[in-house]
């Protein structure tokens, strides 16, 4: 069972739908309606931290969930969830080069586990104005996907099953979104 932390984003239930189509049981909780202790009692097999408005500091229990569950269960962050992973480990969240709300970009990746059987580059849909700052990304993280201008579009912890993508795999304009989510479920 996957626990989805909903950061009050309209895309959260698209992710839930995709994950359900892939056979995953998903339990969804708003970021201010559940505690780390309550999640621990559920004994999830994996956790996803959803997109949402604002910054990681305004994402309710998201940062605390990442810090507590990192290394215990596979955990993935999408957009705000991705930024939350970066910040939880000491990275800085900064303004992106361009505001990218509902725009597509070509993204390259390094072929790591999350991107297995996905071509590089491929088209993704972005809805963000903030990014994890590359120079502040802690050494225990690897940049796994990036834009042509070098902005981080994917990251992973080098020792834990902890991954994030800045873009929206559940968007209709993102190529290979189901494959990416399936890869996470297979971690």
Backbone as JSON, one array per atom type, in Angstrom:
{
  "sequence": "XXXXXXXXXXXXXXXXXXXXXXXXXXXXXXXXXXXXXXXXXXXXXXXXXXXXXXXXXXXXXXXXXXXXXXXXXXXXXXXXXXXXXXXXXXXXXXXXXXXXXXXXXXXXXXXXXXXXXXXXXXXXXXXXXXXXXXXXXXXXXXXXXXXXXXXXXXXXXXXXXXXXXXXXXXXXXXXXXXXXXXXXXXX",
  "N": [[0.84, -1.19, 0.0], [0.52, 2.2, -0.84], [1.13, 5.33, 0.59], [-0.14, 8.45, -0.08], [0.81, 11.73, 0.22], [-1.06, 14.47, 0.13], [-0.63, 17.56, -1.09], [-2.57, 19.55, -1.37], [-3.18, 19.79, -4.15], [-4.45, 19.98, -7.45], [-3.61, 18.03, -9.19], [-3.04, 15.78, -7.73], [-4.91, 13.67, -7.57], [-4.85, 12.71, -10.13], [-2.37, 11.45, -10.15], [-2.95, 9.49, -8.22], [-4.91, 8.07, -9.62], [-3.41, 7.1, -11.86], [-1.56, 5.47, -10.47], [-3.32, 3.62, -9.38], [-4.25, 2.44, -11.74], [-1.98, 1.05, -12.33], [-2.11, -0.94, -10.55], [-1.67, -0.44, -7.87], [-2.56, -0.1, -4.45], [-3.76, 2.79, -3.0], [-3.65, 5.12, -0.38], [-4.79, 8.21, 0.49], [-3.9, 11.26, 2.01], [-4.43, 14.5, 3.26], [-1.96, 17.07, 3.7], [-2.1, 18.25, 6.18], [-3.66, 16.71, 7.76], [-2.81, 14.35, 8.86], [-0.39, 12.6, 10.83], [3.14, 11.84, 11.23], [3.4, 9.67, 12.96], [0.87, 8.48, 12.71], [0.96, 7.7, 10.04], [3.07, 5.87, 10.18], [1.85, 3.83, 11.67], [0.22, 2.75, 9.74], [1.9, 1.26, 8.22], [3.06, 1.61, 5.5], [4.03, 0.42, 2.21], [5.33, 2.06, 0.5], [5.83, 5.59, -0.13], [4.46, 8.59, -1.46], [5.0, 11.99, -2.13], [3.07, 14.62, -2.97], [2.58, 17.03, -5.72], [2.04, 20.61, -5.28], [0.93, 23.9, -4.17], [3.04, 26.73, -3.31], [5.88, 26.52, -1.08], [8.28, 24.08, 0.18], [8.27, 24.65, 2.94], [5.66, 25.32, 3.45], [4.27, 23.01, 3.17], [2.87, 21.37, 4.96], [2.99, 18.33, 6.67], [4.91, 17.23, 5.05], [7.83, 17.61, 4.88], [8.62, 16.53, 7.35], [7.69, 13.9, 7.07], [9.33, 12.99, 4.98], [11.9, 13.17, 6.19], [11.59, 11.32, 8.28], [10.81, 8.85, 7.07], [12.68, 8.36, 5.07], [14.89, 6.04, 3.77], [13.6, 4.01, 5.08], [11.28, 3.15, 3.71], [10.6, 2.96, 0.15], [10.46, 6.17, -1.32], [8.96, 8.8, -3.06], [9.0, 12.04, -4.51], [7.01, 14.49, -6.13], [7.23, 17.34, -8.04], [6.46, 19.83, -5.93], [6.85, 17.96, -3.92], [9.27, 16.83, -4.73], [10.95, 19.08, -4.48], [10.71, 19.3, -1.74], [12.08, 17.02, -0.85], [14.7, 17.71, -1.61], [15.08, 20.02, 0.03], [14.7, 18.93, 2.6], [17.03, 17.58, 3.04], [18.93, 19.54, 3.09], [19.28, 21.06, 0.78], [18.81, 24.06, -1.2], [15.91, 25.92, -2.13], [15.16, 27.66, -4.97], [14.36, 30.39, -7.25], [13.31, 29.39, -10.46], [14.92, 29.48, -13.7], [13.1, 30.23, -15.68], [9.58, 30.82, -15.4], [7.48, 28.09, -15.39], [4.66, 27.16, -16.07], [2.48, 24.84, -16.99], [3.89, 24.25, -19.27], [5.86, 22.54, -21.74], [8.93, 20.68, -21.8], [12.0, 19.36, -23.06], [13.65, 16.75, -21.52], [16.61, 15.37, -20.3], [18.03, 12.3, -19.09], [19.86, 10.13, -16.79], [19.54, 7.41, -17.03], [19.09, 5.99, -14.72], [17.49, 3.87, -12.21], [14.78, 4.83, -11.87], [14.25, 5.8, -14.39], [14.3, 3.7, -16.14], [13.88, 2.06, -19.25], [12.91, 4.33, -20.52], [13.17, 6.72, -23.03], [15.9, 9.02, -23.68], [16.55, 12.2, -24.8], [13.28, 13.1, -23.41], [9.85, 14.29, -23.59], [8.38, 16.38, -21.14], [5.95, 17.71, -18.83], [5.77, 20.78, -17.19], [5.05, 22.53, -14.18], [5.87, 24.87, -12.48], [7.7, 27.35, -10.57], [9.83, 27.35, -9.0], [12.91, 25.68, -8.1], [15.14, 23.0, -7.08], [18.2, 24.09, -6.02], [21.09, 23.55, -7.85], [23.84, 23.8, -7.01], [23.63, 23.65, -4.26], [22.75, 21.14, -3.69], [22.97, 18.35, -1.67], [25.86, 16.18, -1.27], [25.18, 13.5, -1.06], [23.21, 13.11, -2.86], [22.27, 12.51, -6.26], [22.0, 14.07, -9.39], [19.55, 13.16, -11.58], [18.01, 13.78, -13.76], [17.61, 16.45, -16.12], [17.23, 19.74, -17.56], [17.96, 21.4, -20.71], [19.12, 23.78, -19.97], [20.27, 23.16, -17.61], [18.78, 22.95, -15.25], [17.62, 21.12, -12.41], [15.72, 18.29, -12.88], [15.27, 15.82, -11.94], [16.14, 13.78, -9.14], [18.06, 11.64, -6.97], [18.7, 9.83, -3.99], [21.86, 8.58, -3.11], [22.14, 6.26, -1.58], [19.71, 5.5, -0.45], [16.3, 4.5, -1.19], [15.05, 6.88, -2.49], [13.63, 9.27, -4.33], [13.0, 11.92, -6.71], [11.03, 13.95, -8.94], [10.89, 16.96, -10.75], [9.0, 17.71, -12.59], [5.69, 16.86, -13.93], [4.69, 13.67, -13.97], [2.17, 12.65, -14.33], [0.79, 14.28, -16.04], [-1.01, 14.76, -19.06], [0.48, 15.58, -21.24], [3.02, 14.76, -20.68], [5.4, 12.48, -21.68], [5.67, 8.94, -21.31], [4.83, 8.76, -18.64], [3.33, 6.82, -17.16], [5.16, 4.7, -17.25], [7.34, 5.72, -15.78], [6.17, 5.95, -13.22], [5.56, 3.26, -12.8], [8.14, 2.26, -12.68], [8.95, 3.4, -10.25], [7.23, 2.01, -8.52], [8.33, -0.48, -8.71], [10.68, -0.32, -7.35]],
  "CA": [[0.0, 0.0, 0.0], [1.24, 3.47, -0.96], [0.52, 6.51, 1.2], [0.04, 9.69, -0.84], [0.65, 12.98, 0.95], [-1.69, 15.43, -0.78], [-0.3, 18.95, -0.79], [-3.65, 20.4, -1.87], [-2.94, 20.05, -5.57], [-5.47, 19.38, -8.32], [-3.02, 16.9, -9.9], [-2.81, 14.64, -6.84], [-5.77, 12.52, -7.87], [-4.37, 12.12, -11.39], [-1.34, 10.51, -9.72], [-3.65, 8.38, -7.56], [-5.55, 7.29, -10.7], [-2.35, 6.38, -12.58], [-1.03, 4.42, -9.6], [-4.36, 2.59, -9.33], [-4.21, 1.72, -13.03], [-0.81, 0.19, -12.28], [-2.38, -2.0, -9.59], [-1.27, -0.07, -6.51], [-3.54, 0.42, -3.5], [-3.29, 4.1, -2.54], [-4.41, 5.83, 0.65], [-4.43, 9.61, 0.32], [-4.13, 12.1, 3.18], [-3.99, 15.9, 3.14], [-0.71, 17.3, 4.42], [-2.36, 18.76, 7.53], [-4.68, 15.85, 8.36], [-2.21, 13.1, 9.33], [0.93, 12.77, 11.44], [4.12, 10.8, 10.93], [3.06, 8.5, 13.79], [-0.3, 7.81, 12.11], [1.43, 7.03, 8.82], [3.87, 4.7, 10.59], [0.91, 2.78, 12.08], [-0.35, 2.15, 8.53], [2.96, 0.41, 7.64], [3.02, 1.65, 4.03], [5.13, -0.16, 1.44], [6.02, 3.18, -0.14], [5.19, 6.89, 0.1], [4.65, 9.62, -2.48], [4.67, 13.35, -1.69], [2.47, 15.18, -4.18], [2.75, 18.44, -6.06], [1.19, 21.53, -4.54], [1.33, 25.31, -4.23], [3.93, 27.22, -2.26], [7.23, 26.0, -0.89], [8.3, 22.98, 1.15], [7.94, 25.13, 4.28], [4.2, 25.41, 3.6], [3.73, 21.73, 2.71], [2.37, 20.57, 6.07], [3.81, 17.26, 7.25], [5.76, 16.65, 4.0], [9.25, 17.57, 5.25], [8.76, 15.59, 8.46], [7.51, 12.56, 6.51], [10.55, 12.65, 4.23], [13.0, 12.94, 7.13], [11.34, 10.12, 9.08], [10.68, 7.61, 6.29], [13.81, 8.16, 4.15], [15.67, 4.87, 4.13], [12.73, 2.97, 5.65], [10.45, 2.67, 2.6], [10.8, 3.78, -1.04], [9.73, 7.43, -1.23], [9.09, 9.64, -4.26], [8.38, 13.35, -4.49], [6.67, 15.06, -7.43], [7.16, 18.8, -8.07], [6.7, 20.31, -4.56], [7.41, 16.83, -3.19], [10.68, 16.76, -5.16], [11.62, 20.19, -3.81], [10.73, 18.98, -0.31], [13.18, 16.08, -0.64], [15.93, 18.49, -1.65], [15.19, 20.88, 1.21], [14.79, 18.1, 3.81], [18.42, 17.15, 3.21], [19.82, 20.69, 3.13], [19.33, 21.82, -0.46], [18.07, 25.32, -1.22], [14.88, 26.07, -3.15], [15.38, 28.97, -5.57], [13.55, 30.66, -8.43], [13.74, 28.78, -11.71], [15.32, 30.43, -14.73], [11.84, 30.69, -16.25], [8.35, 30.28, -14.83], [7.06, 27.02, -16.31], [3.34, 26.68, -15.66], [1.78, 24.23, -18.11], [4.77, 24.26, -20.44], [6.62, 21.3, -21.91], [10.37, 20.77, -22.03], [12.72, 18.11, -23.26], [14.47, 16.44, -20.36], [17.55, 14.25, -20.43], [18.24, 11.59, -17.82], [21.06, 9.31, -16.74], [19.23, 6.0, -17.14], [18.98, 5.35, -13.41], [16.36, 2.96, -12.01], [13.49, 5.49, -12.09], [14.11, 6.11, -15.81], [14.49, 2.48, -16.94], [13.01, 1.9, -20.42], [12.41, 5.63, -20.96], [14.21, 7.33, -23.87], [16.47, 10.3, -23.28], [15.61, 13.0, -24.01], [11.85, 12.92, -23.63], [9.06, 15.49, -23.31], [7.67, 16.4, -19.87], [5.16, 18.92, -18.56], [6.24, 21.45, -15.97], [4.16, 23.49, -13.52], [6.63, 25.35, -11.32], [8.55, 28.53, -10.7], [10.94, 27.1, -8.09], [13.68, 24.45, -8.34], [16.23, 22.71, -6.15], [19.44, 24.7, -6.51], [22.09, 22.51, -8.14], [25.07, 23.92, -6.23], [23.38, 23.35, -2.85], [22.3, 19.76, -3.55], [23.95, 17.61, -0.86], [26.68, 15.2, -1.99], [24.56, 12.17, -1.06], [22.24, 13.07, -3.95], [22.71, 12.52, -7.65], [21.05, 14.62, -10.35], [19.21, 12.07, -12.5], [17.36, 14.34, -14.95], [17.91, 17.87, -16.22], [16.85, 20.45, -18.78], [19.12, 21.85, -21.49], [19.77, 24.88, -19.26], [20.9, 22.63, -16.4], [17.94, 22.87, -14.06], [17.38, 19.76, -11.93], [14.38, 17.75, -13.11], [15.19, 14.56, -11.22], [17.23, 13.52, -8.21], [17.94, 10.42, -6.18], [19.69, 9.63, -2.93], [22.81, 7.56, -3.56], [22.09, 5.05, -0.76], [18.33, 5.19, -0.07], [15.3, 4.51, -2.27], [14.48, 8.21, -2.31], [13.73, 9.88, -5.65], [12.07, 12.99, -7.0], [11.01, 14.6, -10.25], [10.34, 18.31, -10.67], [7.88, 17.82, -13.53], [4.48, 16.1, -13.61], [4.55, 12.45, -14.78], [0.74, 12.35, -14.53], [0.22, 15.18, -17.03], [-1.3, 14.14, -20.36], [1.52, 15.95, -22.19], [4.29, 14.12, -20.32], [5.6, 11.16, -22.28], [6.18, 7.85, -20.47], [4.49, 8.97, -17.24], [2.99, 5.54, -16.54], [6.39, 3.91, -17.12], [8.1, 6.28, -14.68], [5.52, 5.56, -11.98], [5.76, 1.81, -12.66], [9.52, 2.07, -12.22], [8.97, 3.67, -8.81], [6.56, 0.91, -7.81], [9.2, -1.66, -8.76], [11.89, -0.08, -6.54]],
  "C": [[0.88, 1.25, 0.0], [0.45, 4.55, -0.24], [0.89, 7.72, 0.35], [-0.18, 10.87, 0.1], [0.17, 14.02, -0.06], [-1.4, 16.84, -0.31], [-1.29, 19.92, -1.43], [-3.44, 20.79, -3.33], [-3.98, 19.32, -6.41], [-4.93, 18.17, -9.08], [-2.87, 15.65, -9.03], [-3.64, 13.44, -7.25], [-5.5, 11.95, -9.27], [-3.26, 11.1, -11.08], [-1.98, 9.27, -9.09], [-4.28, 7.47, -8.61], [-4.51, 6.47, -11.46], [-1.83, 5.22, -11.75], [-2.03, 3.28, -9.46], [-4.4, 1.77, -10.6], [-3.04, 0.75, -13.08], [-0.93, -0.89, -11.2], [-2.02, -1.67, -8.15], [-2.47, 0.38, -5.68], [-2.98, 1.71, -2.93], [-4.23, 4.64, -1.47], [-3.89, 7.26, 0.66], [-4.82, 10.42, 1.55], [-3.62, 13.51, 2.9], [-2.81, 16.14, 4.07], [-0.88, 17.86, 5.83], [-3.39, 17.9, 8.27], [-4.13, 14.51, 8.84], [-0.82, 13.41, 9.88], [1.86, 11.65, 10.98], [3.78, 9.53, 11.7], [1.87, 7.74, 13.2], [0.08, 7.09, 10.82], [2.21, 5.77, 9.18], [2.96, 3.54, 11.0], [0.29, 2.07, 10.88], [0.63, 1.18, 7.86], [2.94, 0.41, 6.11], [4.24, 0.96, 3.41], [5.97, 0.92, 0.78], [5.2, 4.44, 0.11], [5.47, 7.78, -1.1], [4.2, 10.95, -1.89], [4.29, 14.12, -2.95], [2.97, 16.58, -4.52], [1.87, 19.3, -5.16], [1.7, 22.94, -4.67], [2.35, 25.63, -3.13], [5.3, 26.57, -2.27], [7.19, 24.82, 0.07], [7.94, 23.42, 2.57], [6.45, 25.22, 4.53], [3.51, 24.11, 3.21], [3.35, 20.8, 3.87], [3.41, 19.58, 6.57], [4.86, 16.71, 6.26], [7.23, 16.54, 4.4], [9.5, 16.55, 6.36], [8.62, 14.15, 7.98], [8.78, 12.11, 5.79], [11.69, 12.32, 5.19], [12.81, 11.63, 7.9], [11.41, 8.83, 8.25], [11.83, 7.36, 5.31], [14.66, 7.0, 4.65], [14.86, 3.74, 4.75], [11.84, 2.33, 4.58], [10.8, 3.5, 1.36], [9.91, 5.02, -0.98], [10.02, 8.24, -2.48], [8.38, 10.96, -4.04], [8.15, 13.83, -5.91], [6.5, 16.57, -7.27], [7.46, 19.36, -6.67], [7.28, 19.19, -3.7], [8.89, 16.63, -3.48], [11.48, 17.86, -4.47], [11.74, 19.91, -2.31], [11.84, 17.99, 0.03], [14.5, 16.85, -0.62], [16.13, 19.31, -0.39], [15.37, 20.06, 2.49], [16.22, 17.67, 4.1], [19.41, 18.3, 3.09], [19.97, 21.47, 1.85], [18.5, 23.09, -0.35], [17.07, 25.3, -2.37], [14.98, 27.51, -3.65], [14.44, 29.16, -6.76], [14.16, 29.99, -9.65], [14.17, 29.87, -12.69], [14.09, 31.06, -15.38], [10.68, 30.09, -15.47], [7.78, 29.29, -15.84], [5.73, 26.43, -15.85], [2.58, 26.17, -16.88], [2.58, 24.23, -19.39], [5.53, 22.94, -20.52], [8.09, 21.62, -22.18], [10.89, 19.39, -22.37], [13.67, 17.94, -22.08], [15.37, 15.26, -20.69], [17.69, 13.59, -19.07], [19.43, 10.67, -17.93], [20.79, 7.81, -16.81], [19.13, 5.27, -15.82], [17.65, 4.61, -13.29], [14.99, 3.6, -12.3], [13.21, 5.71, -13.57], [14.33, 4.9, -16.72], [13.44, 2.41, -18.04], [12.3, 3.19, -20.84], [13.5, 6.27, -21.8], [14.71, 8.65, -23.29], [17.01, 10.99, -24.53], [14.16, 12.59, -24.27], [11.09, 14.14, -23.12], [8.3, 15.34, -21.99], [6.9, 17.71, -19.73], [5.54, 19.47, -17.2], [5.21, 22.47, -15.5], [4.89, 24.01, -12.29], [7.38, 26.63, -11.64], [9.76, 28.43, -9.78], [11.63, 25.79, -8.46], [14.63, 24.22, -7.17], [17.51, 23.27, -6.77], [20.53, 23.63, -6.66], [23.3, 22.61, -7.21], [24.87, 23.62, -4.74], [22.91, 21.92, -2.62], [23.36, 18.98, -2.77], [24.63, 16.5, -1.66], [26.05, 13.82, -2.03], [23.47, 12.03, -2.13], [22.92, 13.14, -5.31], [21.61, 13.17, -8.48], [20.81, 13.54, -11.4], [18.54, 12.55, -13.78], [17.54, 15.85, -14.93], [17.39, 18.43, -17.54], [18.12, 20.89, -19.5], [19.84, 23.02, -20.81], [20.3, 24.46, -17.89], [20.05, 22.56, -15.16], [17.64, 21.41, -13.71], [15.92, 19.38, -12.15], [14.19, 16.39, -12.43], [16.37, 14.42, -10.29], [16.98, 12.19, -7.52], [19.04, 10.4, -5.13], [20.58, 8.47, -3.35], [22.7, 6.24, -2.79], [20.68, 4.62, -0.38], [17.43, 5.17, -1.29], [14.46, 5.77, -2.1], [14.71, 8.98, -3.6], [12.72, 11.02, -5.79], [12.15, 13.43, -8.44], [10.32, 15.95, -10.1], [9.09, 18.46, -11.54], [6.74, 16.88, -13.11], [4.35, 14.86, -14.49], [3.09, 12.11, -15.11], [0.08, 13.27, -15.54], [0.06, 14.47, -18.37], [-0.2, 14.44, -21.38], [2.9, 15.39, -21.84], [4.34, 12.73, -20.94], [6.1, 10.18, -21.21], [5.9, 8.03, -18.98], [4.14, 7.69, -16.51], [4.26, 4.7, -16.29], [7.21, 4.39, -15.93], [7.49, 5.86, -13.34], [5.65, 4.06, -11.74], [7.18, 1.52, -12.16], [9.64, 2.36, -10.73], [8.34, 2.52, -8.03], [7.41, -0.35, -7.78], [10.49, -1.48, -7.96], [11.83, -0.89, -5.25]]
}
